Amino acid sequence: MPLIRRKKGQENEENVPLTSEQLDDDERKKKEDGPKQDRIRKRWSCVDNCCWFVGCVCSVWWVLLFAYNAMPASFPQYVTERITGPLPDPPGVKLRKEGLSAKHPVVFVPGIVTGGLELWEGHHCADGLFRKRLWGGTFGEVYKRPLCWVEHMSLNNETGLDPDGVRVRPVNGLVAADYFLPGYFVWAVLIANLARIGYEEKNMYMAAYDWRLSFQNTEVRDQTLSRIKTHIELMVATSGEKAVIIPHSMGVIYFLHFMKWVEAPTPMGGGGEPDWCAKHIKSVMNIGGPFLGVPKAVSGLFSAEAKDIAVARAVAPGVLDKDLFRIQTLQHIMRMTRTWDSTMSMIPRGGDVIWGGLDWSPEEDCVPCKKRPRKNDTQSSDEDEKRNGESKRKQINYGRMMSFGKDVVDAHPSQIERVDFRDAIKGQNIGNSSCRDVWTEYHEMGVSGIKAVAEYKSYTASDIVDLLGFVAPRMMERGSKHFSYGIAENLDDPKYEHYKYWSNPLETKLPNAPEMEIISMYGVGIPTERAYVYRLTPSDDCYLPFQIDTSADEDDEGCCLKDGVFTVDGDETVPVLSAGFMCAKAWRGKTRFNPSGIKTYIREYDHAPPSNLLEGRGTQSGAHVDIMGNFALIEDVIRVAAGASGEELGGDQVYSDIFKWSDRIKLPL
């Protein structure tokens, strides 16, 4: 039967048979249009599949969102309780039932990196970001314009203050550091529990500051120290009660600086009376305080890495060193962070006297994560001594804070041939000129300078400051004007009246405030970075010459060397020695560092990870930031804020060997 075609517009007409010529034309068009039609069909098929997939995702999302909003608020708690049993009341609820209520005004002092920063003035690349957060929040601008973000988060490399045309300022109010990221709390849980016993913004104050700046420069640029002084005075005057200060992390030594500044005469100090602290402060409850610095700061300044970054570089070689999203990631991080003077406040203090030398260290018998019973006395028990004596664990000398090569770690001090780097002549530019925009001060060191660093073999805490001065002279030149790392021989020497010494507890006196209390609160039971094994990296354009040697491991049971990092007991960031020594020994009783005999206490919180995913970051965590949600710590804080003393909390609560380690440190008191 011949093919027919109905003429267009002639639906009622009879069908017209196709001629042979028309049939040939149709066949030719089909052959020509076939591949095109196939492509169109495939394209639409892909579009249909994508639309179907997106539709399914959106449908599931809205169903889950509806279910979440329709879910009773107690449902997650119900599920958790079905798994773990009844949950305890939050500390605020528990203590309100006991009749506690708000009494002393509370001041929070956030630490490094946890406070939000927002843009007030920027370059053209930052258009549209006025008063948007560059730090904290979603970090969306890091992904959208990373180089612009690095440019605006950096400070002037000569002054340590704002670069030309840039103003980044701290966010104010409780929102400055309640959450670091959406859903990632810092102070939020503590604030919420204090609110349950009657606290609100009139008697809670977040002492937000630009944590990138040196402590004294926060006053020079923003008058932050003056603002803290004014707020404390106002809250004390309106409440009739002294304030309870709660610093965290670097905020601990920032507030130590404040206590000297507020009583020092103007213009260097705040011009307060010599008994200002005695009149205005009831207690200082330090959380995770790095009083003596942290070894992690050394690796960060030296090679822009810590344990986690080093492992990531080993797993994916070159990803962080090379071109990632069109930036050399670690190089830019190093260049940016070396403009932050605050990082230099975390360099270990006290040298070999505190941290040990080539042949000894206070924690030489430390076994991270080893569970011990609670000890409230200031001496190790006979059972502890016996158990340590029976241990077959290899003795580790953590005093070698940085070593080049695992063989150096195990060598006897007499076998370590060190070639002094301090007078070494630095070579010529070893990098490609195109690296100038991402390069660090290693750019000027040359092969000879880099080789000199490696040939020194092993660095103790006393060598670290000189090492950083050699590899980052501009950074350390700025830092030496604001921070010190030694031990005072005579605290009455007038030189210690300078602000550079005020944040070093080994070179300053506590205020004359005998009724004030200082409580050191920190986590234990988590391996914490203490010393590093380094290696030289192969020469390449824009490379970083030093890297943690992740191949350095020990197979012995209980050994603390893994992925090139030696660990001790701590909170994952601050070793116990740094957090606890001052309150355990140097400030305990009347000493030259504590002439008025301020009472000091240690409250350690043994780390316990969350038992299930529904528990979030855990209510018994001892980790450096997660401890802010630790129910036991929050309860201690609330009790003191409601009027309790350190003695009424139970005095010392100790799980580590901090008192034994402190006794090994021969510091004149």
Disulfide bonds with the S-S distance in Angstrom:
Cys125-Cys148 2.12
Cys435-Cys542 1.64
